[in-house]
Amino acid sequence: MHRKFTLLTCLVVVMIIVSCKKSNSPQNPNGLVGNWNFLYIKANTTASITVSGITNVTVANYTSQNNAGTATFTADSLALKGLAYSVNTTATAYQYMGSTLIGSSTVPFTASVPSTNETVAYKVIGSDSLNFPGGGPVPGAGSGGRFTIKGDTLNIAVNGSTIGPGGVNEVVTGNIYFLKQ
């Protein structure tokens, strides 16, 4: 289960990014339009499932490594080219009987997200929020995020959740960072 959690969680984060690919604003009032280099992702992930009265909650926090790829925002789309990264950290699994902790363990948390190319629609809401009306490649992935641009760095804060294989409830919160080209 830990391997599926790791890979699926990483994919959910990529899909949330991919879901950020279109904006229906005619100009560039928010500074998004342009070419950006993918810097890294900082993510907090939680996966939980209850079987036979025992709840397993697995938590991992990471900053992506071996980051590659670009993002091009136009007035109505975001195109990712060659977006890839890896994760090499640990995850902690907690087991509960009701609300009582009955055990915990730490396991390796590794994954590689292969080079991804995709274009997805987005809408700018207000001055700092993105909405992804068409969703992303993973059903149930986040449908929005807030963005800030400080100097030449774009930060997109995202939240997403989905029910994965076997009924695993997966929740991802994170920040995706890009550098203006």
BABALO-79575 format. One record per residue: residue number from 1; x, y, z of N, C-alpha, C in turn. Coordinates in Angstrom, 1 decimal, decimal comma. Example, Ala and Ser with C-alpha at 12.3 -4.5 7.8 and 13.67 -1.06 7.14 Angstrom:
+-----+--------+---------+--------+---------+----------+--------+--------+---------+--------+
|   k | n.east | n.north |   n.up | ca.east | ca.north |  ca.up | c.east | c.north |   c.up |
+-----+--------+---------+--------+---------+----------+--------+--------+---------+--------+
|   1 |   13,2 |    -5,7 |    7,8 |    12,3 |     -4,5 |    7,8 |   13,2 |    -3,3 |    7,8 |
|   2 |   12,8 |    -2,2 |    7,1 |    13,7 |     -1,1 |    7,1 |   12,9 |     0,0 |    7,9 |
+-----+--------+---------+--------+---------+----------+--------+--------+---------+--------+
//
This chain:
+-----+--------+---------+--------+---------+----------+--------+--------+---------+--------+
|   k | n.east | n.north |   n.up | ca.east | ca.north |  ca.up | c.east | c.north |   c.up |
+-----+--------+---------+--------+---------+----------+--------+--------+---------+--------+
|   1 |    0,8 |    -1,2 |    0,0 |     0,0 |      0,0 |    0,0 |    0,9 |     1,2 |    0,0 |
|   2 |    2,0 |     1,2 |    0,7 |     2,9 |      2,4 |    0,8 |    3,4 |     2,8 |   -0,6 |
|   3 |    3,7 |     1,9 |   -1,4 |     4,3 |      2,2 |   -2,8 |    3,2 |     2,8 |   -3,6 |
|   4 |    1,9 |     2,3 |   -3,6 |     0,8 |      2,8 |   -4,3 |    0,5 |     4,2 |   -3,8 |
|   5 |    0,5 |     4,4 |   -2,5 |     0,3 |      5,7 |   -1,9 |    1,3 |     6,7 |   -2,4 |
|   6 |    2,6 |     6,4 |   -2,4 |     3,6 |      7,3 |   -2,8 |    3,5 |     7,7 |   -4,3 |
|   7 |    3,4 |     6,8 |   -5,2 |     3,3 |      7,1 |   -6,6 |    2,0 |     7,8 |   -6,9 |
|   8 |    0,9 |     7,4 |   -6,4 |    -0,4 |      8,1 |   -6,6 |   -0,4 |     9,5 |   -6,1 |
|   9 |    0,2 |     9,7 |   -4,9 |     0,2 |     11,0 |   -4,3 |    1,1 |    11,9 |   -5,2 |
|  10 |    2,2 |    11,4 |   -5,7 |     3,1 |     12,2 |   -6,5 |    2,3 |    12,6 |   -7,8 |
|  11 |    1,6 |    11,6 |   -8,4 |     0,8 |     11,9 |   -9,6 |   -0,3 |    12,9 |   -9,3 |
|  12 |   -0,9 |    12,8 |   -8,2 |    -2,0 |     13,8 |   -7,9 |   -1,4 |    15,2 |   -7,9 |
|  13 |   -0,2 |    15,3 |   -7,3 |     0,4 |     16,7 |   -7,3 |    0,7 |    17,1 |   -8,7 |
|  14 |    1,2 |    16,2 |   -9,5 |     1,5 |     16,6 |  -11,0 |    0,2 |    16,9 |  -11,6 |
|  15 |   -0,9 |    16,2 |  -11,4 |    -2,1 |     16,4 |  -12,1 |   -2,7 |    17,7 |  -11,6 |
|  16 |   -2,5 |    18,1 |  -10,4 |    -3,0 |     19,4 |   -9,9 |   -2,3 |    20,5 |  -10,7 |
|  17 |   -1,0 |    20,3 |  -10,9 |    -0,2 |     21,3 |  -11,7 |   -0,7 |    21,3 |  -13,1 |
|  18 |   -0,9 |    20,1 |  -13,6 |    -1,3 |     20,0 |  -15,0 |   -2,7 |    20,7 |  -15,2 |
|  19 |   -3,5 |    20,6 |  -14,1 |    -4,8 |     21,2 |  -14,2 |   -4,8 |    22,7 |  -14,2 |
|  20 |   -3,7 |    23,3 |  -14,0 |    -3,5 |     24,8 |  -13,9 |   -3,3 |    25,3 |  -15,3 |
|  21 |   -3,7 |    24,7 |  -16,4 |    -3,1 |     25,1 |  -17,7 |   -3,9 |    26,0 |  -18,5 |
|  22 |   -5,0 |    26,6 |  -18,1 |    -5,7 |     27,6 |  -18,9 |   -6,2 |    28,8 |  -18,1 |
|  23 |   -6,2 |    30,0 |  -18,7 |    -6,7 |     31,2 |  -18,1 |   -7,5 |    32,0 |  -19,1 |
|  24 |   -8,7 |    32,3 |  -18,8 |    -9,5 |     33,1 |  -19,7 |   -9,4 |    34,6 |  -19,6 |
|  25 |   -8,3 |    35,1 |  -19,0 |    -8,1 |     36,5 |  -19,0 |   -7,4 |    37,0 |  -20,3 |
|  26 |   -8,0 |    38,0 |  -20,9 |    -7,5 |     38,4 |  -22,2 |   -6,1 |    39,0 |  -22,2 |
|  27 |   -5,6 |    39,5 |  -21,1 |    -4,3 |     40,1 |  -21,1 |   -3,5 |    39,4 |  -20,0 |
|  28 |   -2,5 |    40,2 |  -19,4 |    -1,7 |     39,6 |  -18,4 |   -1,7 |    40,4 |  -17,1 |
|  29 |   -2,9 |    40,7 |  -16,6 |    -3,0 |     41,6 |  -15,4 |   -2,4 |    41,0 |  -14,2 |
|  30 |   -2,3 |    39,7 |  -14,1 |    -1,8 |     39,0 |  -12,9 |   -0,3 |    38,6 |  -13,1 |
|  31 |    0,3 |    38,8 |  -14,2 |     1,7 |     38,4 |  -14,5 |    1,9 |    36,9 |  -14,8 |
|  32 |    0,9 |    36,2 |  -15,0 |     1,0 |     34,7 |  -15,2 |    1,5 |    34,4 |  -16,6 |
|  33 |    1,0 |    35,2 |  -17,6 |     1,3 |     34,9 |  -19,0 |    2,8 |    34,9 |  -19,2 |
|  34 |    3,3 |    33,9 |  -19,8 |     4,7 |     33,8 |  -20,1 |    5,3 |    32,4 |  -19,9 |
|  35 |    6,6 |    32,3 |  -20,0 |     7,3 |     31,1 |  -19,8 |    8,0 |    31,0 |  -18,5 |
|  36 |    7,9 |    29,8 |  -17,8 |     8,4 |     29,6 |  -16,5 |    9,1 |    28,3 |  -16,4 |
|  37 |   10,2 |    28,2 |  -15,7 |    10,9 |     27,0 |  -15,5 |   10,4 |    26,4 |  -14,2 |
|  38 |   10,2 |    25,1 |  -14,2 |     9,7 |     24,4 |  -13,0 |   10,9 |    24,3 |  -12,0 |
|  39 |   10,7 |    24,8 |  -10,8 |    11,8 |     24,8 |   -9,7 |   11,6 |    23,6 |   -8,8 |
|  40 |   10,5 |    23,4 |   -8,1 |    10,3 |     22,3 |   -7,2 |    8,9 |    22,3 |   -6,6 |
|  41 |    8,5 |    21,3 |   -6,0 |     7,3 |     21,1 |   -5,2 |    7,6 |    20,8 |   -3,8 |
|  42 |    6,9 |    21,5 |   -2,9 |     6,9 |     21,2 |   -1,4 |    5,5 |    20,6 |   -1,2 |
|  43 |    5,4 |    19,4 |   -0,6 |     4,1 |     18,8 |   -0,4 |    4,0 |    18,1 |    0,9 |
|  44 |    2,8 |    18,1 |    1,4 |     2,4 |     17,4 |    2,6 |    1,3 |    16,4 |    2,2 |
|  45 |    1,5 |    15,2 |    2,4 |     0,5 |     14,2 |    1,9 |    0,0 |    13,3 |    3,1 |
|  46 |   -1,2 |    12,9 |    3,0 |    -1,8 |     12,0 |    4,0 |   -2,7 |    11,1 |    3,2 |
|  47 |   -2,6 |     9,8 |    3,6 |    -3,4 |      8,8 |    3,0 |   -4,0 |     8,0 |    4,2 |
|  48 |   -5,3 |     7,7 |    4,1 |    -5,9 |      7,0 |    5,2 |   -6,9 |     5,9 |    4,7 |
|  49 |   -7,0 |     4,8 |    5,4 |    -7,9 |      3,8 |    5,1 |   -8,3 |     3,0 |    6,4 |
|  50 |   -9,5 |     2,6 |    6,5 |    -9,9 |      1,8 |    7,6 |  -10,4 |     0,4 |    7,1 |
|  51 |   -9,8 |    -0,6 |    7,7 |   -10,1 |     -2,0 |    7,4 |  -10,3 |    -2,7 |    8,7 |
|  52 |  -11,4 |    -3,4 |    8,8 |   -11,7 |     -4,2 |   10,0 |  -11,5 |    -3,4 |   11,3 |
|  53 |  -11,9 |    -2,2 |   11,3 |   -11,9 |     -1,3 |   12,5 |  -10,5 |    -0,7 |   12,8 |
|  54 |   -9,5 |    -1,0 |   12,0 |    -8,2 |     -0,4 |   12,2 |   -7,9 |     0,6 |   11,1 |
|  55 |   -7,6 |     1,8 |   11,5 |    -7,3 |      2,9 |   10,6 |   -5,8 |     3,1 |   10,4 |
|  56 |   -5,4 |     3,1 |    9,2 |    -4,0 |      3,3 |    8,9 |   -3,9 |     4,7 |    8,3 |
|  57 |   -3,1 |     5,6 |    8,8 |    -2,9 |      6,9 |    8,3 |   -1,4 |     7,1 |    8,0 |
|  58 |   -1,0 |     7,3 |    6,8 |     0,3 |      7,5 |    6,3 |    0,6 |     8,9 |    6,0 |
|  59 |    1,6 |     9,5 |    6,5 |     1,9 |     10,9 |    6,3 |    3,4 |    11,1 |    5,8 |
|  60 |    3,5 |    11,9 |    4,8 |     4,8 |     12,2 |    4,2 |    4,9 |    13,7 |    3,8 |
|  61 |    6,0 |    14,3 |    4,1 |     6,3 |     15,7 |    3,7 |    7,6 |    15,7 |    2,9 |
|  62 |    7,6 |    16,4 |    1,8 |     8,8 |     16,3 |    0,9 |    9,0 |    17,6 |    0,1 |
|  63 |   10,2 |    17,8 |   -0,4 |    10,5 |     18,7 |   -1,4 |   11,1 |    17,9 |   -2,6 |
|  64 |   10,5 |    18,1 |   -3,8 |    10,9 |     17,3 |   -4,9 |   12,4 |    17,6 |   -5,3 |
|  65 |   13,0 |    16,6 |   -5,9 |    14,3 |     16,6 |   -6,4 |   14,4 |    16,3 |   -7,9 |
|  66 |   15,6 |    16,5 |   -8,5 |    15,7 |     16,2 |   -9,9 |   14,6 |    16,8 |  -10,8 |
|  67 |   14,3 |    18,1 |  -10,5 |    13,2 |     18,8 |  -11,1 |   13,6 |    19,2 |  -12,5 |
|  68 |   12,6 |    19,1 |  -13,5 |    12,9 |     19,5 |  -14,8 |   11,5 |    19,9 |  -15,5 |
|  69 |   11,6 |    20,7 |  -16,5 |    10,4 |     21,1 |  -17,3 |   10,1 |    22,6 |  -17,2 |
|  70 |    9,1 |    22,9 |  -18,1 |     8,7 |     24,3 |  -18,2 |    7,2 |    24,4 |  -18,2 |
|  71 |    6,7 |    25,5 |  -17,9 |     5,3 |     25,8 |  -18,0 |    5,1 |    27,1 |  -18,8 |
|  72 |    4,2 |    27,1 |  -19,7 |     3,9 |     28,3 |  -20,5 |    2,4 |    28,6 |  -20,3 |
|  73 |    2,2 |    29,8 |  -19,7 |     0,9 |     30,3 |  -19,5 |    0,5 |    31,2 |  -20,6 |
|  74 |   -0,6 |    31,0 |  -21,3 |    -1,2 |     31,9 |  -22,3 |   -2,4 |    32,5 |  -21,6 |
|  75 |   -3,1 |    33,3 |  -22,4 |    -4,3 |     33,9 |  -21,9 |   -5,4 |    32,9 |  -21,5 |
|  76 |   -5,3 |    31,7 |  -22,1 |    -6,4 |     30,7 |  -21,8 |   -5,9 |    29,3 |  -21,6 |
|  77 |   -4,6 |    29,1 |  -21,5 |    -4,1 |     27,7 |  -21,2 |   -2,7 |    27,7 |  -20,5 |
|  78 |   -2,4 |    26,6 |  -19,9 |    -1,1 |     26,4 |  -19,3 |   -0,6 |    25,1 |  -19,9 |
|  79 |    0,6 |    25,2 |  -20,6 |     1,2 |     24,0 |  -21,2 |    2,4 |    23,6 |  -20,4 |
|  80 |    2,4 |    22,4 |  -20,0 |     3,6 |     21,8 |  -19,3 |    4,4 |    21,0 |  -20,3 |
|  81 |    5,7 |    21,2 |  -20,3 |     6,6 |     20,5 |  -21,2 |    7,7 |    19,9 |  -20,4 |
|  82 |    7,8 |    18,6 |  -20,5 |     8,9 |     17,9 |  -19,8 |    9,0 |    18,0 |  -18,3 |
|  83 |    7,8 |    18,2 |  -17,7 |     7,8 |     18,3 |  -16,2 |    8,1 |    17,0 |  -15,6 |
|  84 |    9,1 |    16,9 |  -14,8 |     9,5 |     15,7 |  -14,1 |   10,1 |    16,0 |  -12,8 |
|  85 |   10,0 |    15,0 |  -11,9 |    10,7 |     15,2 |  -10,6 |   10,8 |    13,9 |   -9,9 |
|  86 |   11,5 |    13,8 |   -8,8 |    11,6 |     12,6 |   -8,0 |   11,4 |    13,0 |   -6,5 |
|  87 |   11,1 |    12,0 |   -5,7 |    10,9 |     12,1 |   -4,3 |   11,7 |    11,0 |   -3,6 |
|  88 |   12,5 |    11,4 |   -2,6 |    13,3 |     10,4 |   -1,8 |   13,3 |    10,9 |   -0,4 |
|  89 |   12,3 |    10,3 |    0,4 |    12,2 |     10,7 |    1,8 |   11,6 |     9,5 |    2,6 |
|  90 |   11,0 |     9,8 |    3,7 |    10,3 |      8,7 |    4,4 |    8,9 |     9,1 |    4,7 |
|  91 |    8,1 |     8,1 |    5,0 |     6,7 |      8,3 |    5,4 |    6,5 |     7,6 |    6,7 |
|  92 |    5,6 |     8,2 |    7,5 |     5,3 |      7,5 |    8,8 |    3,9 |     7,0 |    8,7 |
|  93 |    3,7 |     5,8 |    9,1 |     2,4 |      5,2 |    9,1 |    1,9 |     5,0 |   10,5 |
|  94 |    0,7 |     5,4 |   10,8 |     0,2 |      5,3 |   12,2 |   -1,0 |     4,4 |   12,1 |
|  95 |   -1,2 |     3,5 |   13,1 |    -2,3 |      2,6 |   13,1 |   -3,1 |     2,9 |   14,4 |
|  96 |   -4,5 |     3,1 |   14,1 |    -5,4 |      3,4 |   15,2 |   -6,5 |     2,4 |   15,3 |
|  97 |   -6,9 |     2,1 |   16,6 |    -8,1 |      1,3 |   16,9 |   -9,0 |     2,4 |   17,5 |
|  98 |  -10,0 |     2,8 |   16,7 |   -10,8 |      3,9 |   17,1 |  -10,0 |     5,1 |   17,1 |
|  99 |   -9,9 |     5,8 |   18,3 |    -9,0 |      7,0 |   18,4 |   -7,7 |     6,7 |   19,1 |
| 100 |   -7,5 |     5,4 |   19,5 |    -6,3 |      5,0 |   20,2 |   -5,1 |     4,6 |   19,2 |
| 101 |   -4,0 |     5,2 |   19,4 |    -2,8 |      4,9 |   18,6 |   -2,3 |     3,5 |   19,1 |
| 102 |   -2,2 |     2,5 |   18,1 |    -1,8 |      1,2 |   18,5 |   -0,4 |     0,9 |   17,9 |
| 103 |    0,1 |     1,7 |   17,1 |     1,4 |      1,4 |   16,5 |    1,8 |     2,5 |   15,4 |
| 104 |    3,1 |     2,5 |   15,1 |     3,5 |      3,4 |   14,0 |    4,8 |     2,8 |   13,5 |
| 105 |    5,1 |     3,2 |   12,2 |     6,4 |      2,7 |   11,6 |    6,8 |     3,8 |   10,5 |
| 106 |    8,1 |     3,8 |   10,3 |     8,6 |      4,7 |    9,2 |    9,1 |     3,9 |    8,1 |
| 107 |    8,7 |     4,3 |    6,9 |     9,1 |      3,5 |    5,7 |    9,6 |     4,4 |    4,6 |
| 108 |   10,5 |     3,9 |    3,7 |    11,0 |      4,7 |    2,6 |    9,8 |     5,2 |    1,8 |
| 109 |    9,9 |     6,4 |    1,3 |     8,9 |      7,1 |    0,4 |    9,7 |     7,6 |   -0,8 |
| 110 |    9,7 |     6,8 |   -1,9 |    10,4 |      7,2 |   -3,1 |    9,5 |     7,1 |   -4,3 |
| 111 |    9,7 |     7,9 |   -5,3 |     9,0 |      7,9 |   -6,5 |    9,6 |     8,8 |   -7,5 |
| 112 |    9,4 |     8,4 |   -8,8 |     9,9 |      9,3 |   -9,9 |    8,7 |     9,6 |  -10,8 |
| 113 |    8,4 |    10,8 |  -11,0 |     7,4 |     11,2 |  -11,9 |    8,0 |    11,5 |  -13,3 |
| 114 |    7,7 |    10,6 |  -14,3 |     8,3 |     10,8 |  -15,6 |    7,9 |    12,1 |  -16,3 |
| 115 |    8,7 |    12,4 |  -17,3 |     8,4 |     13,6 |  -18,1 |    7,0 |    13,7 |  -18,5 |
| 116 |    6,3 |    14,8 |  -18,2 |     4,9 |     15,0 |  -18,6 |    4,7 |    16,2 |  -19,5 |
| 117 |    3,9 |    16,0 |  -20,5 |     3,5 |     17,1 |  -21,4 |    2,0 |    17,2 |  -21,4 |
| 118 |    1,4 |    18,3 |  -21,1 |     0,0 |     18,4 |  -21,2 |   -0,4 |    19,9 |  -21,1 |
| 119 |   -1,6 |    20,1 |  -21,7 |    -2,2 |     21,5 |  -21,7 |   -3,6 |    21,4 |  -21,1 |
| 120 |   -3,9 |    22,3 |  -20,2 |    -5,2 |     22,3 |  -19,5 |   -5,7 |    23,7 |  -19,3 |
| 121 |   -7,0 |    23,8 |  -19,3 |    -7,7 |     25,1 |  -19,1 |   -7,6 |    25,6 |  -17,7 |
| 122 |   -7,6 |    26,9 |  -17,5 |    -7,7 |     27,5 |  -16,2 |   -8,4 |    28,9 |  -16,3 |
| 123 |   -8,9 |    29,3 |  -15,2 |    -9,6 |     30,7 |  -15,2 |   -9,0 |    31,4 |  -14,0 |
| 124 |   -8,7 |    32,7 |  -14,1 |    -8,2 |     33,4 |  -13,0 |   -9,5 |    34,0 |  -12,3 |
| 125 |   -9,6 |    33,8 |  -11,0 |   -10,7 |     34,3 |  -10,2 |  -10,1 |    35,4 |   -9,3 |
| 126 |  -10,6 |    36,5 |   -9,4 |   -10,1 |     37,7 |   -8,6 |   -8,7 |    38,0 |   -9,1 |
| 127 |   -7,8 |    38,3 |   -8,1 |    -6,4 |     38,6 |   -8,5 |   -5,4 |    37,6 |   -8,1 |
| 128 |   -5,9 |    36,5 |   -7,4 |    -4,9 |     35,5 |   -6,9 |   -5,3 |    34,1 |   -6,9 |
| 129 |   -6,4 |    33,8 |   -7,5 |    -6,9 |     32,4 |   -7,5 |   -7,0 |    31,8 |   -8,9 |
| 130 |   -6,7 |    30,5 |   -9,0 |    -6,9 |     29,8 |  -10,2 |   -7,9 |    28,7 |  -10,1 |
| 131 |   -8,8 |    28,6 |  -11,1 |    -9,8 |     27,6 |  -11,1 |   -9,5 |    26,7 |  -12,3 |
| 132 |   -9,6 |    25,4 |  -12,2 |    -9,4 |     24,5 |  -13,3 |  -10,7 |    23,8 |  -13,6 |
| 133 |  -11,5 |    24,4 |  -14,5 |   -12,8 |     23,9 |  -14,7 |  -12,9 |    22,5 |  -15,4 |
| 134 |  -11,8 |    22,1 |  -16,1 |   -11,8 |     20,8 |  -16,8 |  -11,2 |    19,8 |  -15,9 |
| 135 |  -10,7 |    20,1 |  -14,7 |   -10,0 |     19,2 |  -13,9 |   -8,6 |    18,8 |  -14,5 |
| 136 |   -8,0 |    17,8 |  -13,9 |    -6,7 |     17,3 |  -14,4 |   -6,8 |    15,8 |  -14,8 |
| 137 |   -5,7 |    15,2 |  -15,1 |    -5,7 |     13,9 |  -15,6 |   -6,1 |    12,8 |  -14,6 |
| 138 |   -6,1 |    13,2 |  -13,3 |    -6,5 |     12,2 |  -12,2 |   -7,9 |    12,7 |  -11,7 |
| 139 |   -8,9 |    11,9 |  -11,9 |   -10,2 |     12,3 |  -11,4 |  -10,1 |    12,6 |   -9,9 |
| 140 |  -10,8 |    13,7 |   -9,5 |   -10,9 |     14,1 |   -8,1 |   -9,7 |    14,9 |   -7,6 |
| 141 |   -8,8 |    15,2 |   -8,5 |    -7,6 |     16,1 |   -8,1 |   -8,2 |    17,5 |   -7,9 |
| 142 |   -7,4 |    18,3 |   -7,2 |    -7,8 |     19,6 |   -6,8 |   -8,3 |    20,4 |   -8,0 |
| 143 |   -9,2 |    21,3 |   -7,7 |    -9,8 |     22,1 |   -8,8 |   -9,4 |    23,6 |   -8,6 |
| 144 |   -8,4 |    23,9 |   -7,9 |    -8,0 |     25,3 |   -7,8 |   -6,8 |    25,5 |   -6,9 |
| 145 |   -6,4 |    26,7 |   -6,9 |    -5,3 |     27,1 |   -6,1 |   -5,1 |    28,6 |   -6,0 |
| 146 |   -4,3 |    29,0 |   -5,1 |    -3,9 |     30,5 |   -5,0 |   -2,5 |    30,6 |   -5,5 |
| 147 |   -2,3 |    31,8 |   -6,2 |    -0,9 |     32,0 |   -6,6 |   -0,4 |    33,4 |   -6,2 |
| 148 |    0,9 |    33,4 |   -6,1 |     1,6 |     34,7 |   -5,8 |    2,8 |    34,8 |   -6,7 |
| 149 |    3,1 |    36,0 |   -7,1 |     4,3 |     36,2 |   -7,8 |    5,2 |    37,2 |   -7,1 |
| 150 |    6,3 |    36,8 |   -6,7 |     7,3 |     37,7 |   -5,9 |    8,5 |    37,7 |   -6,8 |
| 151 |    8,8 |    38,9 |   -7,3 |    10,0 |     39,1 |   -8,2 |    9,8 |    38,2 |   -9,4 |
| 152 |   10,7 |    37,2 |   -9,6 |    10,6 |     36,4 |  -10,8 |   10,1 |    34,9 |  -10,4 |
| 153 |    9,5 |    34,8 |   -9,2 |     9,1 |     33,4 |   -8,7 |    7,6 |    33,4 |   -8,6 |
| 154 |    7,0 |    32,3 |   -9,2 |     5,6 |     32,0 |   -9,1 |    5,4 |    30,9 |   -8,2 |
| 155 |    4,5 |    31,1 |   -7,2 |     4,2 |     30,0 |   -6,2 |    2,7 |    29,8 |   -6,4 |
| 156 |    2,3 |    28,5 |   -6,6 |     0,9 |     28,1 |   -6,7 |    0,7 |    27,2 |   -5,5 |
| 157 |   -0,2 |    27,6 |   -4,6 |    -0,5 |     26,8 |   -3,5 |   -1,8 |    26,0 |   -3,8 |
| 158 |   -1,7 |    24,7 |   -3,7 |    -2,8 |     23,8 |   -4,1 |   -3,2 |    22,9 |   -2,9 |
| 159 |   -4,5 |    22,4 |   -3,0 |    -5,0 |     21,4 |   -2,1 |   -5,8 |    20,5 |   -3,0 |
| 160 |   -5,6 |    19,2 |   -2,8 |    -6,4 |     18,2 |   -3,5 |   -6,7 |    17,0 |   -2,7 |
| 161 |   -7,7 |    16,3 |   -3,1 |    -8,0 |     15,0 |   -2,4 |   -8,7 |    14,1 |   -3,4 |
| 162 |   -8,5 |    12,9 |   -3,2 |    -9,2 |     11,9 |   -4,1 |   -9,3 |    10,6 |   -3,3 |
| 163 |  -10,2 |     9,7 |   -3,8 |   -10,2 |      8,4 |   -3,2 |   -9,5 |     7,5 |   -4,2 |
| 164 |   -8,4 |     6,9 |   -3,7 |    -7,5 |      6,1 |   -4,6 |   -7,9 |     4,6 |   -4,5 |
| 165 |   -7,0 |     3,8 |   -5,1 |    -7,3 |      2,3 |   -5,1 |   -7,6 |     1,7 |   -3,8 |
| 166 |   -8,6 |     0,9 |   -3,7 |    -8,9 |      0,2 |   -2,4 |   -9,6 |     1,1 |   -1,5 |
| 167 |  -10,0 |     2,3 |   -1,9 |   -10,7 |      3,2 |   -1,0 |   -9,9 |     4,1 |   -0,2 |
| 168 |   -8,6 |     4,2 |   -0,5 |    -7,6 |      5,0 |    0,2 |   -8,0 |     6,5 |    0,0 |
| 169 |   -8,2 |     7,2 |    1,1 |    -8,5 |      8,7 |    1,0 |   -7,2 |     9,4 |    1,0 |
| 170 |   -6,9 |    10,1 |   -0,1 |    -5,6 |     10,8 |   -0,2 |   -5,8 |    12,3 |   -0,2 |
| 171 |   -5,0 |    13,0 |    0,6 |    -5,1 |     14,4 |    0,7 |   -3,7 |    15,0 |    0,4 |
| 172 |   -3,6 |    16,0 |   -0,4 |    -2,3 |     16,6 |   -0,7 |   -2,5 |    18,1 |   -0,6 |
| 173 |   -1,6 |    18,7 |    0,2 |    -1,5 |     20,2 |    0,2 |    0,0 |    20,5 |   -0,2 |
| 174 |    0,2 |    21,5 |   -1,0 |     1,5 |     21,8 |   -1,4 |    1,7 |    23,1 |   -2,1 |
| 175 |    2,9 |    23,4 |   -2,4 |     3,3 |     24,6 |   -3,1 |    4,2 |    24,2 |   -4,3 |
| 176 |    3,8 |    24,8 |   -5,5 |     4,6 |     24,5 |   -6,7 |    5,3 |    25,8 |   -7,1 |
| 177 |    6,6 |    25,7 |   -7,3 |     7,4 |     26,9 |   -7,6 |    7,9 |    26,9 |   -9,0 |
| 178 |    7,8 |    28,1 |   -9,7 |     8,3 |     28,3 |  -11,0 |    9,2 |    29,5 |  -11,0 |
| 179 |   10,2 |    29,6 |  -11,9 |    11,0 |     30,8 |  -12,1 |   10,8 |    31,3 |  -13,5 |
| 180 |   10,5 |    32,6 |  -13,6 |    10,2 |     33,3 |  -14,9 |   11,5 |    33,1 |  -15,8 |
| 181 |   11,3 |    32,8 |  -17,0 |    12,4 |     32,7 |  -18,0 |   12,8 |    34,0 |  -18,5 |
+-----+--------+---------+--------+---------+----------+--------+--------+---------+--------+
//
